[in-house]
Amino acid sequence: MVTLKNLGLAVVFFWFMGGGIAHFTHTEFFASIMPPYIGYHTEIVYISGVFEILGAIGILLPALRQWAGNGLLLLVVCVSPANIHMWLNANLFPDVSPVFLSVRLVVQVLLLLLIWWCTRQPVRGAAATAV
């Protein structure tokens, strides 16, 4: 179980570290997928990028892991409007397959479950968890 949790932590780390960095290297793309009813697109892209990077680093530190996991859970929920906007308005994003947009929503739910599972503290008396 420890190895699986470590693998889960690695997936979450690379997902958010890579995504966080991408918020700074591909800012225009992330701003373009945000729903029009949300303001400050560029600023929100930068802020969410910072929180993705901080969350990725935080899950590596056992003392902060659960807090960082909680933050990443909240972040995924907060960015959901952009993913849903793309899915509902696939015609606005002709370079992205509608199938990909649908699969991405399923992956987002699986990501939430993975974050929850690999960042929870062990129950007292249970076997050791990921380091």
PAZAPA-4460 file (N, C-alpha, C; in steps of 0.05 Angstrom, whole numbers, plus 32768, in hexadecimal, padded with zeros to 4 digits):
% residues 131
    n_x    n_y    n_z   ca_x   ca_y   ca_z    c_x    c_y    c_z   seq   type   mol
   8011   7FE8   8000   8000   8000   8000   8011   8019   8000     1      M     A
   8028   8018   800E   803A   802F   800F   8044   8036   7FF3     2      V     A
   804B   8022   7FE4   8055   8027   7FC9   803F   8033   7FB7     3      T     A
   8026   802A   7FBA   8010   8035   7FAA   800B   8052   7FB2     4      L     A
   800C   8058   7FCC   8008   8074   7FD4   801F   8086   7FCA     5      K     A
   8037   807B   7FCB   804E   808B   7FC0   804A   8090   7FA2     6      N     A
   8041   807C   7F94   803C   807F   7F77   8026   8094   7F73     7      L     A
   8011   8093   7F83   7FFB   80A7   7F82   8006   80C3   7F88     8      G     A
   8017   80C5   7F9C   8022   80DF   7FA2   8033   80E9   7F8B     9      L     A
   8042   80D7   7F7E   8053   80DF   7F67   8041   80EA   7F50    10      A     A
   802C   80DC   7F4B   801A   80E4   7F35   800E   8100   7F3C    11      V     A
   8005   8103   7F54   7FF9   811D   7F5C   800F   8133   7F5B    12      V     A
   8026   812D   7F65   803C   8141   7F65   8042   814A   7F48    13      F     A
   8047   8137   7F36   804E   813E   7F1B   8037   814C   7F0C    14      F     A
   801E   8143   7F12   8007   814F   7F05   8006   816D   7F0C    15      W     A
   8008   8173   7F26   8005   818F   7F2F   801F   81A0   7F2B    16      F     A
   8036   8194   7F2E   804E   81A3   7F28   8050   81AA   7F0B    17      M     A
   804A   8197   7EFA   804A   819C   7EDD   8034   81B0   7ED5    18      G     A
   801C   81AC   7EE1   8006   81BF   7EDB   800C   81DB   7EE6    19      G     A
   8018   81DC   7EFD   801E   81F6   7F09   8032   8205   7EF8    20      G     A
   8047   81F8   7EEF   805B   8204   7EDE   804E   820D   7EC4    21      I     A
   803D   81FC   7EB9   802F   8202   7E9F   801E   821C   7EA2    22      A     A
   8014   8222   7EB9   8005   823A   7EBD   8016   8253   7EB7    23      H     A
   8030   8250   7EBA   8042   8267   7EB5   804E   8266   7E99    24      F     A
   804F   824E   7E8D   805B   824C   7E72   8046   824D   7E5C    25      T     A
   802D   8247   7E63   8016   8247   7E50   7FFF   8257   7E5B    26      H     A
   8004   826E   7E67   7FF0   827E   7E74   7FD8   8284   7E62    27      T     A
   7FDE   828B   7E4A   7FC8   8293   7E37   7FB5   827C   7E33    28      E     A
   7FBF   8264   7E30   7FAD   824D   7E2C   7F9A   824A   7E44    29      F     A
   7FA6   824A   7E5C   7F95   8246   7E74   7F81   825C   7E78    30      F     A
   7F89   8275   7E71   7F77   828B   7E73   7F60   8288   7E5E    31      A     A
   7F66   827D   7E47   7F52   827B   7E32   7F3D   8266   7E38    32      S     A
   7F42   8253   7E4A   7F2E   823E   7E4F   7F1C   8245   7E66    33      I     A
   7F21   825C   7E73   7F10   8264   7E89   7EF6   826F   7E7F    34      M     A
   7EE0   8269   7E8E   7EC6   8274   7E86   7EC6   8292   7E85    35      P     A
   7EB8   829E   7E73   7EB7   82BB   7E71   7EAC   82C9   7E89    36      P     A
   7E9B   82BC   7E99   7E8F   82C8   7EB0   7EA2   82CB   7EC7    37      Y     A
   7EBA   82C0   7EC5   7ECF   82C3   7ED9   7EE2   82D8   7ED0    38      I     A
   7EE8   82EB   7EE1   7EFB   8301   7ED9   7F17   82FA   7EE1    39      G     A
   7F29   830C   7EDA   7F45   830A   7EE2   7F52   82F0   7EDA    40      Y     A
   7F4E   82E8   7EC1   7F58   82CE   7EB7   7F75   82CA   7EBC    41      H     A
   7F86   82DD   7EB3   7FA3   82DA   7EB5   7FAB   82D8   7ED2    42      T     A
   7FA0   82E9   7EE3   7FA7   82E9   7EFF   7FA0   82CE   7F0D    43      E     A
   7F89   82C4   7F06   7F80   82AB   7F12   7F91   8294   7F08    44      I     A
   7F9A   8295   7EEF   7FAC   8280   7EE4   7FC6   8280   7EF4    45      V     A
   7FD1   8297   7EF9   7FEA   8299   7F08   7FE6   8290   7F25    46      Y     A
   7FD1   8298   7F32   7FCC   8291   7F4D   7FC7   8272   7F50    47      I     A
   7FB8   8267   7F3D   7FB3   824A   7F3F   7FCD   823B   7F39    48      S     A
   7FDE   8246   7F28   7FF8   8239   7F22   8009   8238   7F3B    49      G     A
   8009   824E   7F4A   8019   824F   7F63   800E   823A   7F76    50      V     A
   7FF4   8239   7F79   7FE8   8225   7F8C   7FED   8208   7F83    51      F     A
   7FED   8203   7F69   7FF3   81E8   7F5F   8010   81E1   7F67    52      E     A
   8022   81F3   7F63   803E   81ED   7F6A   8041   81E9   7F88    53      I     A
   8035   81FB   7F98   8037   81F8   7FB5   802A   81DF   7FBF    54      L     A
   8014   81D7   7FB3   8007   81BE   7FBB   8018   81A6   7FB4    55      G     A
   8024   81A7   7F9C   8036   8191   7F94   804D   818E   7FA8    56      A     A
   8059   81A4   7FAF   806F   81A3   7FC3   8065   819A   7FDE    57      I     A
   804E   81A4   7FE6   8042   819D   8000   803D   8180   8004    58      G     A
   8034   8172   7FEF   802E   8155   7FF3   8047   8145   7FF7    59      I     A
   805E   8150   7FF1   8077   8142   7FF5   8080   8143   8012    60      L     A
   8075   8155   8021   807C   8158   803D   8067   814C   804F    61      L     A
   806E   8135   805C   805A   8127   806C   804A   8139   807F    62      P     A
   8057   814C   808C   8049   815D   809F   8034   816F   8091    63      A     A
   8038   8175   8078   8025   8186   8069   8014   8177   8056    64      L     A
   8018   815D   8052   800B   814E   803D   7FED   8150   803D    65      R     A
   7FE1   814C   8053   7FC3   814D   8054   7FB9   8169   804E    66      Q     A
   7FC6   817D   8059   7FBD   8199   8054   7FC1   81A0   8036    67      W     A
   7FD8   8197   802B   7FDD   819C   800F   7FC9   818D   7FFE    68      A     A
   7FC2   8175   8006   7FAE   8165   7FF7   7F93   8173   7FF8    69      G     A
   7F8C   817D   800F   7F73   818C   8011   7F73   81A4   7FFF    70      N     A
   7F89   81B2   7FFE   7F8B   81C9   7FEC   7F89   81C2   7FCF    71      G     A
   7F96   81AB   7FC7   7F94   81A2   7FAB   7F78   8199   7FA4    72      L     A
   7F6A   818D   7FB7   7F4E   8185   7FB3   7F3D   819E   7FAD    73      L     A
   7F41   81B2   7FBD   7F32   81CC   7FBA   7F3A   81D8   7F9F    74      L     A
   7F53   81D8   7F98   7F5C   81E3   7F7F   7F4F   81D5   7F67    75      L     A
   7F4E   81BB   7F68   7F41   81AC   7F51   7F24   81B4   7F4F    76      V     A
   7F16   81B7   7F65   7EFA   81BF   7F64   7EF8   81DC   7F59    77      V     A
   7F0B   81ED   7F61   7F0A   8209   7F57   7F10   820C   7F39    78      C     A
   7F20   81FA   7F2E   7F25   81FC   7F11   7F11   81ED   7F00    79      V     A
   7EFF   81DF   7F0D   7EEA   81D0   7EFF   7EDA   81E1   7EEC    80      S     A
   7ED3   81F9   7EF3   7EC3   8209   7EDF   7ED1   820C   7EC4    81      P     A
   7EEB   820E   7EC4   7EFA   8210   7EAA   7EF7   81F6   7E9A    82      A     A
   7EFA   81E0   7EA8   7EF7   81C6   7E9A   7EDB   81C1   7E90    83      N     A
   7EC7   81C9   7EA0   7EAB   81C5   7E99   7EA5   81D9   7E82    84      I     A
   7EAF   81F1   7E83   7EAB   8205   7E6E   7EB5   81FA   7E53    85      H     A
   7ECD   81EE   7E53   7ED8   81E3   7E3B   7EC6   81CC   7E30    86      M     A
   7EBD   81BB   7E43   7EAD   81A4   7E3B   7E92   81AD   7E2F    87      W     A
   7E86   81C1   7E3C   7E6C   81CB   7E32   7E6E   81DB   7E18    88      L     A
   7E86   81E6   7E14   7E8A   81F8   7DFC   7EA1   81ED   7DEB    89      N     A
   7EA1   81D4   7DE6   7EB6   81C7   7DD6   7EBB   81D5   7DBC    90      A     A
   7EA6   81E1   7DB0   7EA9   81EF   7D96   7EBC   8207   7D98    91      N     A
   7EC0   8211   7DB0   7ED2   8228   7DB4   7EF0   821F   7DB4    92      L     A
   7EF4   8204   7DB6   7F0F   81F9   7DB8   7F12   81E3   7DA3    93      F     A
   7F12   81EB   7D8A   7F13   81D7   7D74   7F2C   81C6   7D73    94      P     A
   7F41   81CF   7D80   7F5A   81BF   7D81   7F5A   81A9   7D96    95      D     A
   7F45   81A8   7DA6   7F43   8194   7DBC   7F2B   8182   7DB6    96      V     A
   7F31   8168   7DB6   7F1C   8155   7DB1   7F06   8155   7DC6    97      S     A
   7EED   8155   7DBE   7ED7   8154   7DD1   7ED8   813A   7DE3    98      P     A
   7EE3   8125   7DD8   7EE6   810C   7DE7   7EFB   8111   7DFE    99      V     A
   7F10   811F   7DF7   7F24   8126   7E0B   7F18   8136   7E21   100      F     A
   7F08   814A   7E1A   7EFB   815B   7E2E   7EE9   814B   7E41   101      L     A
   7EDB   8137   7E36   7ECA   8126   7E47   7EDB   8114   7E59   102      S     A
   7EF0   8108   7E4E   7F02   80F7   7E5D   7F0F   8107   7E73   103      V     A
   7F16   8120   7E6D   7F24   8131   7E81   7F12   8135   7E9A   104      R     A
   7EF8   8137   7E97   7EE7   813A   7EAE   7EE7   8121   7EBF   105      L     A
   7EE8   810A   7EB3   7EEA   80F1   7EC2   7F04   80EF   7ED0   106      V     A
   7F1A   80F7   7EC2   7F34   80F7   7ECE   7F35   810A   7EE6   107      V     A
   7F27   8120   7EE4   7F27   8133   7EFA   7F1B   8127   7F13   108      Q     A
   7F06   8118   7F10   7EFA   810A   7F27   7F0D   80F5   7F32   109      V     A
   7F1A   80E6   7F20   7F2E   80D3   7F2A   7F45   80E0   7F38   110      L     A
   7F4D   80F8   7F2E   7F63   8107   7F3B   7F5B   810F   7F57   111      L     A
   7F42   8118   7F5A   7F38   811F   7F75   7F3A   8107   7F88   112      L     A
   7F32   80F0   7F7E   7F33   80D8   7F8F   7F50   80D1   7F96   113      L     A
   7F62   80D3   7F82   7F7E   80CD   7F87   7F8A   80E0   7F9B   114      L     A
   7F85   80F9   7F98   7F8F   810D   7FAB   7F86   8106   7FC7   115      I     A
   7F6C   8101   7FCA   7F61   80FA   7FE5   7F6F   80E1   7FF0   116      W     A
   7F71   80CC   7FE0   7F7B   80B3   7FEA   7F99   80B5   7FF2   117      W     A
   7FA9   80C2   7FE2   7FC6   80C1   7FE7   7FCF   80D7   7FFB   118      C     A
   7FBE   80EA   8002   7FC7   80FF   8015   7FBA   80FD   8031   119      T     A
   7FAA   80E8   8035   7F9E   80E5   8050   7FB2   80D9   8063   120      R     A
   7FB0   80E2   807C   7FC0   80D8   8092   7FB6   80BB   8098   121      Q     A
   7FC8   80AA   80A1   7FC0   808E   80A8   7FAF   808E   80C1   122      P     A
   7F9D   807B   80C2   7F8D   8077   80DA   7FA0   806B   80EF   123      V     A
   7F9E   8074   8108   7FB0   8069   811D   7FAD   804B   811E   124      R     A
   7FC4   803E   8120   7FC4   8021   8122   7FC4   8013   8107   125      G     A
   7FC0   8023   80F1   7FC1   8017   80D6   7FDE   8015   80CD   126      A     A
   7FE2   8005   80B8   7FFD   8002   80AD   8008   801C   80A4   127      A     A
   8023   801E   80A3   8030   8036   809B   8027   803F   807F   128      A     A
   8026   8059   807A   801E   8063   8060   8036   806F   8052   129      T     A
   8031   807A   803C   8046   8086   802B   8055   809B   803A   130      A     A
   806E   809C   8033   8080   80B0   803F   8082   80C8   802F   131      V     A
***
